[in-house]
Amino acid sequence: MTTFKFATVNGRQIFYREAGDPAAQTIVLLHGFPTSSHMFRDLIPQLADRYHVIAPDYVGFGQSDAPSAAEFEYSFDNLTAHVAGLIEQIGLKSYILYMQDYGGPIGFRLFTQNPGKVAGFVIQNTNAYMAGVGEMPAQIFLPLWEKRDETTEAAARGFLAAETTRFQYLVGAKDPEAISPDNWTHDQALLDRPGHDAAHLDLLENYKTNVALYDSWHEAFAKYQPKTLIIWGKNDPFFIPAGAEAYLADLPQARLVWLDSGHFVLDENSSQVAAEIEATFPAGG
């Protein structure tokens, strides 16, 4: 059974889903943009009989507190600090990181801060290499990172639009009718909160700090060699297949599994993803 909880971390209410036996190996599920732990609603029950599962919402996402950009610094360092605080509060000593999209920059920060606690990676359409950046996001975000002004910010706002949110779920899907509209309806309602666009624009600009850390992440991958499963929707136009293959230079023992899917894969592939996780990280193994 999945339970729905709140914890106060650094003065903010953080929502998280929890399932499974706390004595089992923990998997921390780190969601992407523009979604929340809601994206894992089908995967969690398929993992909970073998693992302890924690799926938080970042500040500004899902059911967690969403202060204005004037009240809170929306940066990946700050989002990570709140996830790290939640992990400490729960008392997790060892965990596997499942990372999608924004989950990668947060998870890789957690890893480099405490590599001894990370029992492995599940990497799903999240980048740590520029080779993985598709032409579409490059055209929008490289100018924003170079100079944020009215023109570059206007282009970035397109990523907050309802049609873009829907597109992110449907693009590359094997069967679009298998993708629940609940995904983009839920996400867009939260994106459209009054004034919340400023918070997301700050994060889209701050994404350049992740790129600046890529070399240090690669060094940590090569040094510690965490057991790694790479699951990649091969039809993703945002984070392209070259980004999945790039990990193998630093993590040559990683398992790479291609899915006939796009940026989000779980609506169509949650059972296979759960099976691949079990094969890579046998419960009790």
Secondary structure as a PSIPRED ss2 file (coil, helix, strand):
# PSIPRED VFORMAT (PSIPRED V4.0)

   1 M C   1.000  0.000  0.000
   2 T C   1.000  0.000  0.000
   3 T E   0.000  0.000  1.000
   4 F E   0.000  0.000  1.000
   5 K E   0.000  0.000  1.000
   6 F E   0.000  0.000  1.000
   7 A E   0.000  0.000  1.000
   8 T E   0.000  0.000  1.000
   9 V E   0.000  0.000  1.000
  10 N C   1.000  0.000  0.000
  11 G C   1.000  0.000  0.000
  12 R E   0.000  0.000  1.000
  13 Q E   0.000  0.000  1.000
  14 I E   0.000  0.000  1.000
  15 F E   0.000  0.000  1.000
  16 Y E   0.000  0.000  1.000
  17 R E   0.000  0.000  1.000
  18 E E   0.000  0.000  1.000
  19 A E   0.000  0.000  1.000
  20 G C   1.000  0.000  0.000
  21 D C   1.000  0.000  0.000
  22 P C   1.000  0.000  0.000
  23 A C   1.000  0.000  0.000
  24 A C   1.000  0.000  0.000
  25 Q C   1.000  0.000  0.000
  26 T E   0.000  0.000  1.000
  27 I E   0.000  0.000  1.000
  28 V E   0.000  0.000  1.000
  29 L E   0.000  0.000  1.000
  30 L E   0.000  0.000  1.000
  31 H C   1.000  0.000  0.000
  32 G C   1.000  0.000  0.000
  33 F C   1.000  0.000  0.000
  34 P C   1.000  0.000  0.000
  35 T C   1.000  0.000  0.000
  36 S C   1.000  0.000  0.000
  37 S H   0.000  1.000  0.000
  38 H H   0.000  1.000  0.000
  39 M H   0.000  1.000  0.000
  40 F H   0.000  1.000  0.000
  41 R C   1.000  0.000  0.000
  42 D C   1.000  0.000  0.000
  43 L H   0.000  1.000  0.000
  44 I H   0.000  1.000  0.000
  45 P H   0.000  1.000  0.000
  46 Q H   0.000  1.000  0.000
  47 L H   0.000  1.000  0.000
  48 A C   1.000  0.000  0.000
  49 D C   1.000  0.000  0.000
  50 R C   1.000  0.000  0.000
  51 Y C   1.000  0.000  0.000
  52 H E   0.000  0.000  1.000
  53 V E   0.000  0.000  1.000
  54 I E   0.000  0.000  1.000
  55 A E   0.000  0.000  1.000
  56 P E   0.000  0.000  1.000
  57 D C   1.000  0.000  0.000
  58 Y C   1.000  0.000  0.000
  59 V C   1.000  0.000  0.000
  60 G C   1.000  0.000  0.000
  61 F C   1.000  0.000  0.000
  62 G C   1.000  0.000  0.000
  63 Q C   1.000  0.000  0.000
  64 S C   1.000  0.000  0.000
  65 D C   1.000  0.000  0.000
  66 A C   1.000  0.000  0.000
  67 P C   1.000  0.000  0.000
  68 S C   1.000  0.000  0.000
  69 A C   1.000  0.000  0.000
  70 A C   1.000  0.000  0.000
  71 E C   1.000  0.000  0.000
  72 F C   1.000  0.000  0.000
  73 E C   1.000  0.000  0.000
  74 Y C   1.000  0.000  0.000
  75 S C   1.000  0.000  0.000
  76 F H   0.000  1.000  0.000
  77 D H   0.000  1.000  0.000
  78 N H   0.000  1.000  0.000
  79 L H   0.000  1.000  0.000
  80 T H   0.000  1.000  0.000
  81 A H   0.000  1.000  0.000
  82 H H   0.000  1.000  0.000
  83 V H   0.000  1.000  0.000
  84 A H   0.000  1.000  0.000
  85 G H   0.000  1.000  0.000
  86 L H   0.000  1.000  0.000
  87 I H   0.000  1.000  0.000
  88 E H   0.000  1.000  0.000
  89 Q H   0.000  1.000  0.000
  90 I H   0.000  1.000  0.000
  91 G C   1.000  0.000  0.000
  92 L C   1.000  0.000  0.000
  93 K C   1.000  0.000  0.000
  94 S C   1.000  0.000  0.000
  95 Y E   0.000  0.000  1.000
  96 I E   0.000  0.000  1.000
  97 L E   0.000  0.000  1.000
  98 Y E   0.000  0.000  1.000
  99 M E   0.000  0.000  1.000
 100 Q E   0.000  0.000  1.000
 101 D C   1.000  0.000  0.000
 102 Y C   1.000  0.000  0.000
 103 G H   0.000  1.000  0.000
 104 G H   0.000  1.000  0.000
 105 P H   0.000  1.000  0.000
 106 I H   0.000  1.000  0.000
 107 G H   0.000  1.000  0.000
 108 F H   0.000  1.000  0.000
 109 R H   0.000  1.000  0.000
 110 L H   0.000  1.000  0.000
 111 F H   0.000  1.000  0.000
 112 T H   0.000  1.000  0.000
 113 Q H   0.000  1.000  0.000
 114 N C   1.000  0.000  0.000
 115 P H   0.000  1.000  0.000
 116 G H   0.000  1.000  0.000
 117 K H   0.000  1.000  0.000
 118 V E   0.000  0.000  1.000
 119 A E   0.000  0.000  1.000
 120 G E   0.000  0.000  1.000
 121 F E   0.000  0.000  1.000
 122 V E   0.000  0.000  1.000
 123 I E   0.000  0.000  1.000
 124 Q E   0.000  0.000  1.000
 125 N C   1.000  0.000  0.000
 126 T C   1.000  0.000  0.000
 127 N C   1.000  0.000  0.000
 128 A C   1.000  0.000  0.000
 129 Y C   1.000  0.000  0.000
 130 M H   0.000  1.000  0.000
 131 A H   0.000  1.000  0.000
 132 G H   0.000  1.000  0.000
 133 V E   0.000  0.000  1.000
 134 G C   1.000  0.000  0.000
 135 E H   0.000  1.000  0.000
 136 M H   0.000  1.000  0.000
 137 P H   0.000  1.000  0.000
 138 A H   0.000  1.000  0.000
 139 Q H   0.000  1.000  0.000
 140 I H   0.000  1.000  0.000
 141 F H   0.000  1.000  0.000
 142 L H   0.000  1.000  0.000
 143 P H   0.000  1.000  0.000
 144 L H   0.000  1.000  0.000
 145 W H   0.000  1.000  0.000
 146 E H   0.000  1.000  0.000
 147 K C   1.000  0.000  0.000
 148 R C   1.000  0.000  0.000
 149 D C   1.000  0.000  0.000
 150 E H   0.000  1.000  0.000
 151 T H   0.000  1.000  0.000
 152 T H   0.000  1.000  0.000
 153 E H   0.000  1.000  0.000
 154 A H   0.000  1.000  0.000
 155 A H   0.000  1.000  0.000
 156 A H   0.000  1.000  0.000
 157 R H   0.000  1.000  0.000
 158 G H   0.000  1.000  0.000
 159 F H   0.000  1.000  0.000
 160 L H   0.000  1.000  0.000
 161 A C   1.000  0.000  0.000
 162 A H   0.000  1.000  0.000
 163 E H   0.000  1.000  0.000
 164 T H   0.000  1.000  0.000
 165 T H   0.000  1.000  0.000
 166 R H   0.000  1.000  0.000
 167 F H   0.000  1.000  0.000
 168 Q H   0.000  1.000  0.000
 169 Y H   0.000  1.000  0.000
 170 L H   0.000  1.000  0.000
 171 V C   1.000  0.000  0.000
 172 G C   1.000  0.000  0.000
 173 A C   1.000  0.000  0.000
 174 K C   1.000  0.000  0.000
 175 D C   1.000  0.000  0.000
 176 P H   0.000  1.000  0.000
 177 E H   0.000  1.000  0.000
 178 A H   0.000  1.000  0.000
 179 I C   1.000  0.000  0.000
 180 S C   1.000  0.000  0.000
 181 P C   1.000  0.000  0.000
 182 D H   0.000  1.000  0.000
 183 N H   0.000  1.000  0.000
 184 W H   0.000  1.000  0.000
 185 T H   0.000  1.000  0.000
 186 H H   0.000  1.000  0.000
 187 D H   0.000  1.000  0.000
 188 Q H   0.000  1.000  0.000
 189 A H   0.000  1.000  0.000
 190 L H   0.000  1.000  0.000
 191 L H   0.000  1.000  0.000
 192 D C   1.000  0.000  0.000
 193 R C   1.000  0.000  0.000
 194 P C   1.000  0.000  0.000
 195 G C   1.000  0.000  0.000
 196 H C   1.000  0.000  0.000
 197 D H   0.000  1.000  0.000
 198 A H   0.000  1.000  0.000
 199 A H   0.000  1.000  0.000
 200 H H   0.000  1.000  0.000
 201 L H   0.000  1.000  0.000
 202 D H   0.000  1.000  0.000
 203 L H   0.000  1.000  0.000
 204 L H   0.000  1.000  0.000
 205 E H   0.000  1.000  0.000
 206 N H   0.000  1.000  0.000
 207 Y C   1.000  0.000  0.000
 208 K H   0.000  1.000  0.000
 209 T H   0.000  1.000  0.000
 210 N H   0.000  1.000  0.000
 211 V H   0.000  1.000  0.000
 212 A H   0.000  1.000  0.000
 213 L H   0.000  1.000  0.000
 214 Y H   0.000  1.000  0.000
 215 D H   0.000  1.000  0.000
 216 S H   0.000  1.000  0.000
 217 W H   0.000  1.000  0.000
 218 H H   0.000  1.000  0.000
 219 E H   0.000  1.000  0.000
 220 A H   0.000  1.000  0.000
 221 F H   0.000  1.000  0.000
 222 A H   0.000  1.000  0.000
 223 K H   0.000  1.000  0.000
 224 Y H   0.000  1.000  0.000
 225 Q C   1.000  0.000  0.000
 226 P C   1.000  0.000  0.000
 227 K C   1.000  0.000  0.000
 228 T E   0.000  0.000  1.000
 229 L E   0.000  0.000  1.000
 230 I E   0.000  0.000  1.000
 231 I E   0.000  0.000  1.000
 232 W E   0.000  0.000  1.000
 233 G E   0.000  0.000  1.000
 234 K C   1.000  0.000  0.000
 235 N C   1.000  0.000  0.000
 236 D C   1.000  0.000  0.000
 237 P C   1.000  0.000  0.000
 238 F C   1.000  0.000  0.000
 239 F E   0.000  0.000  1.000
 240 I C   1.000  0.000  0.000
 241 P H   0.000  1.000  0.000
 242 A H   0.000  1.000  0.000
 243 G H   0.000  1.000  0.000
 244 A H   0.000  1.000  0.000
 245 E H   0.000  1.000  0.000
 246 A H   0.000  1.000  0.000
 247 Y H   0.000  1.000  0.000
 248 L H   0.000  1.000  0.000
 249 A H   0.000  1.000  0.000
 250 D H   0.000  1.000  0.000
 251 L C   1.000  0.000  0.000
 252 P C   1.000  0.000  0.000
 253 Q C   1.000  0.000  0.000
 254 A C   1.000  0.000  0.000
 255 R E   0.000  0.000  1.000
 256 L E   0.000  0.000  1.000
 257 V E   0.000  0.000  1.000
 258 W E   0.000  0.000  1.000
 259 L E   0.000  0.000  1.000
 260 D C   1.000  0.000  0.000
 261 S C   1.000  0.000  0.000
 262 G C   1.000  0.000  0.000
 263 H C   1.000  0.000  0.000
 264 F C   1.000  0.000  0.000
 265 V C   1.000  0.000  0.000
 266 L H   0.000  1.000  0.000
 267 D H   0.000  1.000  0.000
 268 E H   0.000  1.000  0.000
 269 N H   0.000  1.000  0.000
 270 S H   0.000  1.000  0.000
 271 S H   0.000  1.000  0.000
 272 Q H   0.000  1.000  0.000
 273 V H   0.000  1.000  0.000
 274 A H   0.000  1.000  0.000
 275 A H   0.000  1.000  0.000
 276 E H   0.000  1.000  0.000
 277 I H   0.000  1.000  0.000
 278 E H   0.000  1.000  0.000
 279 A H   0.000  1.000  0.000
 280 T H   0.000  1.000  0.000
 281 F C   1.000  0.000  0.000
 282 P C   1.000  0.000  0.000
 283 A C   1.000  0.000  0.000
 284 G C   1.000  0.000  0.000
 285 G C   1.000  0.000  0.000
